[in-house]
Amino acid sequence: MTSSKESCSTENLQGVANELRSLAGQIESGRLTVGGVGLSLCEAVSLKVKQKLVGGRVKVELSLTASLAEHAAPAASSKKSSSSPAAGAEQRRRPPSKNKKPRPYEEKKRKKQIARLWREISRDITAATAPAPAVVAELLSLCRQYGEAAAHQWQPLWQESVEGMERLVEQARQGDFQAAARLVDAVNAQKKSCHRRFK
């Protein structure tokens, strides 16, 4: 499976490493975003890695092939199926109802991953330590994926929470851990509001 997005060859080593970690996090969670569409992957995937030395340059090619889970078909490309668009719309709207379907397993798994990474970053801030870039990149990537499948009525509040995470990480990198700690409290309050209002 390939994406139309190509990485810039001028990125530094850390930037490339962060991008690969983010991609690895998506693959581990079983959900990959391609062309702005979140796709659920089956467990069986194949990965081919080619490494070449060409004219004093190292060339590494990664080729990932994976089958899509049945419920992952994007609504825009499923006009041939009468049920897929409705299923996709239902997943995005998620109206508050006692009879609504539970979130897919992948989303529950992603939610747990977000909680784990957020606790790790919060502990770092409390200890006046800047969070590891790889942890931050993985958390933000998972948060954006989780938000894509969120009910539309709480997406703005969820986006505010993600932006708050980005700001507090920047404050921590600048050494202002007091400001970062205040933002941790603010994000926690927003998350509680999300769960209370749109659980």
C-alpha positions, 0 to 999 in steps of 0.5 A: 500500500502506498500513499501519494504523499512523498517525504522531502529528501531534505529532512534531517535525521530526527525528522525522518525518524519521527515520521517513521515512528509515527507511521509505525504507531499507525500500523501498530494501532491497525489504522492507517491514514491515506489521503486524509481517509482513515483505513482499518487494516487486517492483522496480516501485513507484509513488509519488504525493506530494500537497502542499496548503496548507489553512488555514495548514497544509501537508498532504503525502500519500504513496501507495506502491503495490507488488506483492509478490514471490511468496515474500513472502506471510505464512504467516498469510494464505496458507491458500489455498495449500498451499505458502506456509505451509511456505515461510514456516516454512522461511524462519524456522526455517532449520535448520542443514543443508548442503541448506538454501536460501540466504537470499533476495537481499533478505536478502543485500542487507540484510546488506551494508547493515547491515555498511556502516552498522555500519562507519560508526558504528564509525568515528564512535565511534573518532573520538569523534563521535556517529553521525548520527541518520539512519544510526542509525535506518536501521541499527536498522530494517534489523537488526530486519528482518533478525532477523525472517527469522532462524533462531529459535535465534540470534534471542536473540543477534541481539537482544542485538547490536541492543540493544548497538547502541542502548546504545552510540549512547546512550553516544556521544550522552552523550559517553562514547565510551570506554564506547561503544567497549567496546560496539562491541567487545562487539557485534562479538564477538556478531556473530562468535559469531552467524556462527560458530555459526549461519552 
